Amino acid sequence: MNYRHFLILIPITLIVVGQSLAKVGTSYIDLSNFSIGHVFNIFIIVAFICLLLRGLVWLVLMRTFDLAFIYPFISVSYILILIVSYFAFDEVVTAGKIAGSCMITFGVFFISLAERRNKSKDRMNV
């Protein structure tokens, strides 16, 4: 494991921060007195920047790693969003939400693991 593996944490962090800021920013939007100016508050602007940066970093990661290797790491954001929503937004996090997020994360992980094993077997047979 080298420094490039730590780059995988950047898009995960940017997803969680971006989505959390978007959540905060939408609380300032009054649908009964809506104007386009409300949509462009600082929280939403920074959220868009975070998500744009996440996309750019993701492009670098796709060039650096196999997609089957890096993609499962994004599912970690599901669990982190649950944690943030509970502590920052006082949202209800049920056992079902936790179990569902864990199942998605483990499911994607196992798919990726199987893909990597198949790929390594294919390399050995060449």
C-alpha positions as CSV (number, residue, x, y, z in Angstrom):
1,M,0.0,0.0,0.0
2,N,1.4,3.4,-1.0
3,Y,0.3,7.0,-1.0
4,R,-1.9,6.4,-4.0
5,H,-4.2,4.2,-1.9
6,F,-4.9,7.1,0.4
7,L,-6.2,9.1,-2.6
8,I,-9.2,6.8,-2.4
9,L,-10.3,8.5,0.8
10,I,-10.6,11.9,-1.0
11,P,-13.7,11.2,-3.1
12,I,-15.3,9.4,-0.2
13,T,-14.7,12.5,2.0
14,L,-15.9,14.9,-0.7
15,I,-19.1,12.9,-1.2
16,V,-20.0,13.0,2.5
17,V,-19.0,16.7,2.9
18,G,-20.8,17.7,-0.3
19,Q,-24.0,15.9,0.5
20,S,-24.0,17.2,4.0
21,L,-23.5,20.7,2.9
22,A,-26.3,20.3,0.3
23,K,-28.6,19.2,3.1
24,V,-27.7,22.2,5.2
25,G,-28.1,24.5,2.1
26,T,-31.6,23.2,1.3
27,S,-32.8,24.1,4.8
28,Y,-32.5,27.7,3.7
29,I,-34.8,27.2,0.7
30,D,-38.3,28.3,1.4
31,L,-40.6,26.6,-1.1
32,S,-43.5,28.9,-0.3
33,N,-41.4,32.0,-1.1
34,F,-39.1,30.5,-3.7
35,S,-36.5,32.4,-5.7
36,I,-33.6,31.2,-7.7
37,G,-31.3,33.2,-5.4
38,H,-32.1,30.9,-2.5
39,V,-30.7,27.9,-4.4
40,F,-27.3,29.6,-4.6
41,N,-26.5,29.9,-1.0
42,I,-22.9,29.3,0.2
43,F,-23.6,25.8,1.4
44,I,-25.0,24.6,-1.9
45,I,-22.2,26.3,-3.9
46,V,-19.6,24.6,-1.7
47,A,-21.5,21.3,-2.0
48,F,-21.4,21.6,-5.8
49,I,-17.6,22.4,-5.7
50,C,-17.0,19.3,-3.4
51,L,-19.0,17.1,-5.8
52,L,-17.2,18.5,-8.8
53,L,-13.8,17.9,-7.2
54,R,-14.9,14.4,-6.3
55,G,-15.5,13.8,-9.9
56,L,-12.1,15.1,-11.0
57,V,-10.3,13.0,-8.3
58,W,-12.4,10.0,-9.4
59,L,-11.1,10.4,-12.9
60,V,-7.5,10.3,-11.7
61,L,-8.3,7.2,-9.6
62,M,-9.8,5.4,-12.5
63,R,-6.6,6.0,-14.4
64,T,-4.5,4.8,-11.5
65,F,-6.5,1.7,-10.3
66,D,-8.8,-0.9,-11.7
67,L,-12.4,0.2,-11.4
68,A,-13.3,-3.1,-9.9
69,F,-10.8,-2.3,-7.1
70,I,-11.8,1.3,-6.3
71,Y,-15.5,1.3,-6.8
72,P,-16.4,-0.6,-3.6
73,F,-14.7,2.1,-1.5
74,I,-17.4,4.5,-2.6
75,S,-20.0,2.4,-0.8
76,V,-18.3,3.3,2.5
77,S,-19.9,6.7,2.0
78,Y,-23.3,5.1,2.7
79,I,-22.2,4.2,6.2
80,L,-20.5,7.6,6.8
81,I,-23.6,9.5,5.6
82,L,-25.7,7.5,8.1
83,I,-23.3,8.6,10.9
84,V,-23.3,12.2,9.8
85,S,-27.1,12.3,9.4
86,Y,-27.5,10.9,12.9
87,F,-25.1,13.2,14.6
88,A,-25.3,16.4,12.5
89,F,-29.0,16.4,11.5
90,D,-30.6,14.4,14.3
91,E,-32.1,12.0,11.7
92,V,-33.5,8.7,12.8
93,V,-31.1,5.8,11.9
94,T,-32.8,2.5,12.2
95,A,-31.4,-0.9,12.4
96,G,-32.8,-1.5,8.9
97,K,-30.9,1.4,7.5
98,I,-27.7,0.3,9.1
99,A,-28.2,-3.3,7.9
100,G,-29.1,-2.2,4.4
101,S,-26.1,0.1,4.1
102,C,-23.8,-2.7,5.4
103,M,-25.4,-5.2,3.0
104,I,-24.7,-2.8,0.1
105,T,-21.2,-2.2,1.2
106,F,-20.4,-5.9,1.7
107,G,-22.2,-6.9,-1.5
108,V,-20.1,-4.4,-3.6
109,F,-17.0,-5.5,-1.7
110,F,-17.6,-9.2,-2.5
111,I,-18.4,-8.5,-6.1
112,S,-15.2,-6.6,-6.4
113,L,-13.2,-9.3,-4.6
114,A,-14.6,-12.0,-7.0
115,E,-13.8,-9.7,-10.0
116,R,-10.2,-9.3,-8.8
117,R,-9.8,-13.0,-8.2
118,N,-11.1,-13.8,-11.7
119,K,-8.8,-11.2,-13.2
120,S,-5.7,-12.6,-11.4
121,K,-6.7,-16.1,-12.6
122,D,-6.9,-14.8,-16.2
123,R,-3.5,-13.2,-15.9
124,M,-2.0,-16.5,-14.6
125,N,-3.6,-18.4,-17.6
126,V,-2.0,-16.1,-20.2
